[in-house]
Amino acid sequence: MRERAGWSQKEVDAATVGEVWRELGLGEEPEGLLYAVNREYAPKDTALADGDTVALIPPVSGGAFLLSDTKVSLDQVVDEVATGEAGAIATFSGTARRHSRGRTVDHLDYEAYEGMAEEMMAKLASGLKERYDIHEVAIHHRVGRVEIGEPSVVIAVSAAHRRDALAACKDAIDILKVDVPLWKKEVYEGGEEWIGRGS
């Protein structure tokens, strides 16, 4: 969207999040566009105050498989998989922890091979649907800096029954850590270290 607009930031006068796209003058709003206000996901009816920062987050491979440089939301992935047929929604939230391998961690930095990472998440979900009786899968993963206590990845799986939802959710994070091109750097007291896939 930045390339399409020719700029990355613009001041607009909008009372709610839902008015922002129209004020940007970029034509028809893309399907699946997400919004964040001051680094928190926000619905379109969220009221805006002077000085608020609104980020537009276009899903690359649909809203269900997303890389984001702002905070990811467990509520968002749950909303994406909820259906009237779902009797169970299993979730996973992986958060940055203070201590790792005997070191005190200050924060994490994530990098991804964008485009391929989302495609691999979609492929992961397709494989889960072949092995389990589930409805939908959604995975959102952070890129960039993640503070201690913040989620780096959130996953939701919906199914008619809890057994398949829970099993598929467990497999989702296990496979994600091995197959999806994501890399984590731990920044700790006195140094830093890149941790490859599988961490």
VEXDREN-2710 file (C-alpha; in Angstrom, 1 decimal):
% VEXDREN-2710
k/r/px/py/pz
1/MET/0.0/0.0/0.0
2/ARG/2.9/2.3/0.7
3/GLU/4.1/1.8/-2.9
4/ARG/0.6/2.4/-4.3
5/ALA/0.2/5.6/-2.3
6/GLY/3.7/7.0/-2.8
7/TRP/4.1/7.8/0.9
8/SER/4.2/6.0/4.2
9/GLN/2.6/8.5/6.6
10/LYS/-0.2/11.0/6.2
11/GLU/-2.1/13.2/8.6
12/VAL/-5.9/13.0/8.3
13/ASP/-9.0/14.3/10.1
14/ALA/-11.1/11.3/11.1
15/ALA/-13.5/10.8/14.0
16/THR/-13.3/7.0/13.8
17/VAL/-11.1/4.3/12.5
18/GLY/-13.7/3.5/9.8
19/GLU/-13.3/7.0/8.3
20/VAL/-9.5/6.8/7.8
21/TRP/-9.4/4.8/4.6
22/ARG/-11.8/7.3/2.9
23/GLU/-9.7/10.2/4.0
24/LEU/-6.6/8.7/2.5
25/GLY/-8.1/8.8/-1.0
26/LEU/-6.7/5.5/-2.2
27/GLY/-9.7/4.1/-3.9
28/GLU/-11.6/1.0/-2.9
29/GLU/-10.6/-0.4/0.5
30/PRO/-8.8/-3.8/0.2
31/GLU/-10.6/-6.8/1.5
32/GLY/-9.3/-8.1/4.9
33/LEU/-7.6/-4.8/5.8
34/LEU/-6.8/-4.6/9.5
35/TYR/-6.4/-1.4/11.6
36/ALA/-4.3/-0.7/14.7
37/VAL/-4.6/2.4/16.9
38/ASN/-1.5/3.3/18.8
39/ARG/-0.1/-0.2/18.2
40/GLU/-3.3/-2.1/19.3
41/TYR/-5.7/-3.8/16.9
42/ALA/-8.9/-1.8/16.7
43/PRO/-12.4/-2.2/15.1
44/LYS/-13.7/0.4/12.7
45/ASP/-16.0/2.0/15.2
46/THR/-13.1/2.9/17.5
47/ALA/-13.2/6.7/18.2
48/LEU/-10.0/8.6/17.5
49/ALA/-8.4/11.4/19.5
50/ASP/-6.1/14.1/18.2
51/GLY/-2.6/12.7/17.9
52/ASP/-3.6/9.0/17.6
53/THR/-1.5/6.9/15.2
54/VAL/-3.6/4.6/13.0
55/ALA/-1.7/1.8/11.2
56/LEU/-3.2/0.0/8.1
57/ILE/-2.2/-3.7/8.1
58/PRO/-2.9/-5.4/4.8
59/PRO/-2.9/-9.2/5.0
60/VAL/-0.6/-10.7/2.4
61/SER/-2.2/-14.1/2.1
62/GLY/-5.6/-13.3/3.6
63/GLY/-6.2/-12.2/7.2
64/ALA/-5.7/-15.7/8.6
65/PHE/-2.0/-15.8/8.0
66/LEU/-0.3/-12.5/8.9
67/LEU/3.1/-11.1/9.7
68/SER/2.8/-7.9/11.7
69/ASP/5.2/-5.3/13.1
70/THR/2.6/-4.2/15.7
71/LYS/1.2/-6.2/18.5
72/VAL/-0.7/-9.3/17.6
73/SER/-4.1/-10.1/19.2
74/LEU/-5.4/-13.4/20.4
75/ASP/-8.9/-11.9/20.1
76/GLN/-8.3/-11.2/16.4
77/VAL/-7.3/-14.8/15.5
78/VAL/-10.3/-16.1/17.5
79/ASP/-12.6/-13.8/15.5
80/GLU/-11.1/-15.1/12.3
81/VAL/-11.8/-18.8/13.0
82/ALA/-15.2/-18.5/14.8
83/THR/-18.1/-20.0/12.9
84/GLY/-21.6/-21.1/13.8
85/GLU/-20.5/-24.7/13.5
86/ALA/-17.5/-24.4/15.8
87/GLY/-18.1/-26.1/19.2
88/ALA/-14.5/-25.5/20.2
89/ILE/-11.8/-22.9/19.5
90/ALA/-8.3/-23.8/20.8
91/THR/-5.7/-21.1/21.1
92/PHE/-2.0/-20.6/21.6
93/SER/-0.1/-17.5/22.5
94/GLY/3.7/-17.6/22.5
95/THR/5.2/-14.8/24.6
96/ALA/8.6/-13.3/25.0
97/ARG/10.1/-14.5/28.3
98/ARG/12.6/-12.8/30.6
99/HIS/15.0/-15.8/31.0
100/SER/16.3/-18.1/28.3
101/ARG/19.2/-20.6/28.5
102/GLY/20.5/-19.1/31.7
103/ARG/20.5/-15.5/30.4
104/THR/18.4/-12.5/31.2
105/VAL/16.7/-11.4/28.0
106/ASP/16.0/-7.7/27.3
107/HIS/13.8/-8.1/24.2
108/LEU/13.5/-10.2/21.1
109/ASP/13.8/-9.3/17.4
110/TYR/12.1/-11.4/14.7
111/GLU/12.8/-11.5/11.0
112/ALA/10.8/-13.4/8.3
113/TYR/11.1/-14.2/4.7
114/GLU/7.9/-12.2/3.9
115/GLY/5.7/-13.7/1.3
116/MET/7.1/-17.1/1.7
117/ALA/6.4/-17.2/5.5
118/GLU/2.7/-16.4/4.9
119/GLU/2.5/-19.1/2.1
120/MET/4.1/-21.6/4.4
121/MET/1.6/-20.8/7.2
122/ALA/-1.3/-21.3/4.7
123/LYS/0.3/-24.7/3.6
124/LEU/0.6/-25.6/7.3
125/ALA/-3.1/-24.9/7.8
126/SER/-4.0/-27.0/4.8
127/GLY/-2.1/-29.9/6.1
128/LEU/-3.8/-29.7/9.5
129/LYS/-7.2/-29.7/7.7
130/GLU/-6.2/-33.0/6.0
131/ARG/-5.2/-34.6/9.3
132/TYR/-7.9/-33.3/11.7
133/ASP/-11.6/-32.6/11.5
134/ILE/-11.3/-28.8/11.9
135/HIS/-12.9/-25.7/10.4
136/GLU/-10.5/-22.8/10.3
137/VAL/-6.9/-21.9/11.3
138/ALA/-5.5/-18.5/11.9
139/ILE/-1.8/-17.6/12.7
140/HIS/-0.4/-14.1/13.3
141/HIS/3.3/-13.7/13.9
142/ARG/5.3/-10.6/15.0
143/VAL/8.3/-9.3/13.1
144/GLY/10.6/-6.7/14.5
145/ARG/11.1/-5.9/18.2
146/VAL/9.0/-7.8/20.8
147/GLU/9.2/-6.7/24.4
148/ILE/9.2/-9.1/27.3
149/GLY/5.7/-10.3/28.1
150/GLU/4.3/-9.5/24.7
151/PRO/3.0/-12.2/22.4
152/SER/5.2/-13.1/19.4
153/VAL/2.8/-15.5/17.8
154/VAL/-1.0/-16.2/18.3
155/ILE/-2.8/-19.2/16.8
156/ALA/-6.5/-20.2/16.8
157/VAL/-8.1/-23.4/15.5
158/SER/-11.8/-24.0/15.3
159/ALA/-13.5/-27.3/15.2
160/ALA/-16.8/-29.0/16.0
161/HIS/-15.1/-30.8/19.0
162/ARG/-12.3/-29.9/21.3
163/ARG/-10.2/-33.0/20.7
164/ASP/-9.3/-32.1/17.1
165/ALA/-9.1/-28.4/17.9
166/LEU/-6.5/-28.9/20.7
167/ALA/-4.5/-31.5/18.7
168/ALA/-4.3/-29.3/15.6
169/CYS/-3.4/-26.2/17.6
170/LYS/-0.5/-28.1/19.2
171/ASP/0.7/-29.3/15.8
172/ALA/0.4/-25.8/14.4
173/ILE/3.0/-24.3/16.7
174/ASP/5.3/-27.3/16.5
175/ILE/5.3/-27.2/12.7
176/LEU/5.5/-23.4/12.5
177/LYS/8.7/-23.4/14.5
178/VAL/10.4/-25.9/12.1
179/ASP/8.9/-25.2/8.6
180/VAL/8.2/-21.4/8.4
181/PRO/11.1/-19.1/7.6
182/LEU/11.2/-17.0/10.8
183/TRP/14.3/-16.1/12.8
184/LYS/14.5/-14.9/16.4
185/LYS/17.3/-12.8/17.9
186/GLU/17.6/-12.8/21.7
187/VAL/19.0/-9.5/23.0
188/TYR/20.3/-10.2/26.5
189/GLU/22.5/-8.5/29.1
190/GLY/25.9/-8.3/27.5
191/GLY/25.2/-9.5/24.0
192/GLU/22.8/-10.9/21.5
193/GLU/22.3/-14.2/19.5
194/TRP/20.2/-15.2/16.5
195/ILE/18.2/-18.3/17.0
196/GLY/17.2/-20.2/13.9
197/ARG/14.1/-22.0/12.9
198/GLY/12.9/-24.5/15.4
199/SER/13.5/-22.3/18.4
END
